[in-house]
């Protein structure tokens, strides 16, 4: 019985060593693939400057925090959002802009102390308010999008997190972020958080990635043509 237990333990140990060895080989190939892809077209690329006062984004909730942050930073005159939740405004388009506190166009919920505190933390001044206007249809102009995809490169499965800034009126891509990532099976297996583990290799560190996204969002000066709805004239 003792010998059988010993042989069983040895088989388990051998299998574990094989897994680690294969995982190490797979990791090296994945890291190499990401390194080549990043060198090819990874990271942030500004292809052409934009010249619009706002852009269209997607947001789950009616209160688009990201829109308010951009407005408070004085980067745009307005931000349009496709609200995708299933509550009050699911599937509708809204334009967010700053107005003067007390104006009839201000959202009524902003008069509460808690709402005022949140808005000030986001950067909205005390004499300002957020004006939300429902749009009759999807606006056309500058859009920001993000998508995840999977590709194979030299036999290695690599994940791609891609952001694009596009001018829909001309079909021109103005800027993009490509963050190629690889996470080995061994890293995912050893991860205790349940989230699959941090990538073994990627184009951008987390800090550089966040900075790149902010740079992408701020590529449109507050002047020029408008991303207004099709039936609106300027």
C-alpha positions in Angstrom: 0.0 0.0 0.0 2.8 2.4 0.9 4.6 1.7 -2.4 1.3 2.3 -4.3 0.8 5.7 -2.5 4.4 6.6 -3.3 4.0 5.8 -7.0 0.8 7.8 -7.1 2.5 10.8 -5.5 5.3 10.6 -8.0 2.8 10.5 -10.9 1.1 13.6 -9.6 4.4 15.4 -9.1 5.5 14.4 -12.6 2.2 15.7 -14.1 2.6 19.0 -12.2 6.1 19.4 -13.4 4.9 18.8 -17.0 2.2 21.3 -16.6 4.6 23.9 -15.3 7.1 23.1 -18.1 4.5 23.4 -20.8 3.1 26.5 -19.2 6.5 28.1 -19.3 6.9 27.3 -23.0 3.5 28.6 -23.8 4.1 31.8 -21.8 7.4 32.5 -23.6 5.6 32.1 -27.0 2.8 34.3 -25.9 5.0 37.0 -24.6 7.0 37.0 -27.8 3.9 37.3 -29.9 2.6 40.2 -27.9 6.0 41.9 -28.2 5.9 41.6 -32.0 2.3 42.8 -32.3 2.9 45.8 -30.0 6.0 46.8 -32.0 3.9 46.6 -35.2 0.9 48.8 -34.3 0.3 48.7 -30.5 -0.3 51.5 -28.1 -1.8 54.9 -28.8 -1.7 56.3 -32.4 -3.0 59.8 -33.2 -3.6 59.7 -36.9 -5.4 63.0 -37.5 -6.5 65.8 -35.1 -10.2 66.4 -34.7 -12.0 69.7 -34.7 -15.5 69.3 -33.1 -17.1 70.5 -29.9 -18.4 67.2 -28.7 -18.7 63.5 -29.4 -20.9 60.5 -29.0 -20.3 57.7 -26.5 -22.2 54.8 -24.9 -23.2 54.8 -21.2 -25.3 52.4 -19.2 -27.1 54.9 -17.0 -29.1 58.1 -17.6 -26.6 60.1 -15.5 -23.5 59.9 -17.7 -20.7 60.5 -15.2 -18.1 60.3 -17.9 -19.9 63.0 -19.9 -20.1 65.3 -16.9 -16.3 64.8 -16.2 -15.5 65.8 -19.8 -17.7 68.9 -19.6 -16.3 69.9 -16.2 -12.8 69.6 -17.6 -13.8 72.2 -20.3 -12.7 69.8 -23.1 -16.0 69.9 -24.9 -19.1 72.0 -25.3 -21.3 68.9 -25.0 -21.2 65.2 -24.9 -23.8 62.9 -26.5 -24.6 59.5 -24.9 -26.5 56.5 -26.0 -28.1 55.4 -22.8 -28.3 51.6 -22.9 -30.0 50.7 -19.6 -33.5 49.3 -19.5 -34.9 51.8 -17.0 -36.0 55.4 -17.7 -34.1 56.0 -20.9 -33.0 52.7 -22.3 -31.9 52.9 -26.0 -32.3 56.7 -26.3 -29.8 59.4 -27.1 -29.1 62.4 -24.9 -27.0 65.5 -25.1 -25.2 66.6 -21.9 -24.0 70.2 -21.5 -23.4 72.8 -18.8 -25.9 75.5 -17.9 -26.4 78.1 -15.2 -27.7 76.9 -11.8 -31.4 77.9 -11.4 -32.1 77.7 -15.1 -35.3 75.9 -16.0 -33.3 73.6 -18.3 -31.3 72.2 -15.3 -32.1 68.7 -14.2 -34.3 69.0 -11.1 -32.4 66.3 -9.1 -29.4 68.6 -9.0 -31.0 70.8 -6.4 -30.4 68.3 -3.6 -27.2 68.8 -1.4 -26.0 65.3 -2.2 -26.2 65.8 -6.0 -24.5 69.2 -5.6 -21.6 67.6 -3.7 -21.2 64.9 -6.4 -21.2 67.4 -9.2 -18.6 69.6 -7.5 -16.4 66.5 -7.0 -16.7 65.9 -10.7 -15.6 69.5 -11.4 -18.9 71.3 -12.0 -18.8 74.8 -10.5 -21.2 75.9 -7.9 -23.1 78.3 -10.3 -23.3 75.6 -13.0 -25.7 72.7 -13.6 -26.0 69.8 -16.0 -28.5 70.2 -18.8 -29.7 67.0 -20.4 -31.6 67.2 -23.7 -33.2 64.2 -25.4 -32.2 63.9 -29.1 -34.7 62.9 -31.7 -32.3 60.4 -33.3 -28.7 59.2 -33.2 -26.3 62.0 -33.8 -23.6 61.7 -36.4 -20.1 63.0 -35.9 -17.2 62.1 -33.7 -17.6 58.7 -31.9 -15.5 56.8 -29.5 -15.8 53.0 -29.3 -14.1 50.1 -27.5 -14.2 46.4 -28.3 -12.4 43.2 -27.2 -11.5 40.6 -29.8 -9.3 37.4 -30.0 -6.8 36.7 -32.7 -4.2 34.0 -33.4 -0.6 35.1 -34.1 2.0 32.5 -34.9 -0.2 29.8 -33.3 -0.7 31.9 -30.1 -4.1 33.2 -28.9 -3.9 36.9 -28.1 -6.5 39.2 -26.8 -6.9 42.7 -28.2 -8.4 45.7 -26.4 -9.0 48.3 -29.0 -10.3 51.9 -28.8 -11.1 54.0 -31.8 -11.9 57.7 -32.3 -13.8 58.0 -35.6 -15.4 60.8 -37.6 -18.5 59.2 -39.0 -19.2 62.0 -41.5 -16.1 61.1 -43.5 -15.5 57.5 -42.2 -12.0 58.6 -41.1 -10.4 57.0 -38.1 -8.7 59.8 -36.2 -7.0 57.9 -33.4 -6.8 54.4 -31.9 -5.4 52.4 -29.0 -4.4 48.8 -29.5 -3.5 47.0 -26.3 -2.5 43.4 -27.2 -2.5 41.0 -24.2 -1.5 37.5 -23.4 -2.3 35.5 -20.3 -0.9 32.0 -20.0 -3.0 29.1 -18.8 -0.6 28.6 -15.9 -1.0 32.3 -14.8 -4.8 31.9 -15.1 -4.8 28.7 -13.2 -2.7 30.1 -10.3 -4.7 33.3 -10.0 -6.7 33.2 -6.8 -9.0 36.2 -7.6 -11.2 34.3 -10.0 -10.6 36.9 -12.7 -8.2 34.9 -14.8 -5.0 36.5 -13.7 -3.2 39.6 -14.9 -1.7 39.4 -18.4 1.8 38.0 -18.7 2.4 40.6 -21.4 0.6 43.6 -22.8 1.5 46.7 -24.8 0.7 49.2 -22.1 1.0 49.2 -18.4 -2.2 49.9 -16.5 -1.1 53.5 -15.9 -0.1 54.1 -19.5 -3.4 52.5 -20.7 -5.5 54.9 -18.6 -3.4 57.8 -19.7 -3.8 56.7 -23.4 -7.6 56.5 -23.0 -7.7 60.0 -21.5 -5.5 61.3 -24.3 -7.9 59.8 -26.9 -10.9 61.4 -25.2 -9.3 64.8 -25.3 -8.3 64.9 -29.0 -11.2 67.2 -30.0 -10.7 71.0 -29.4 -13.8 73.0 -28.5 -14.3 74.6 -31.9 -15.2 73.6 -35.4 -18.1 71.7 -36.9 -20.8 70.0 -34.8 -21.8 66.4 -34.3 -25.4 67.5 -34.2 -28.4 65.3 -35.2 -29.0 65.0 -38.9 -32.1 67.1 -38.8 -30.5 69.9 -36.9 -28.9 72.8 -38.8 -26.2 75.1 -37.6 
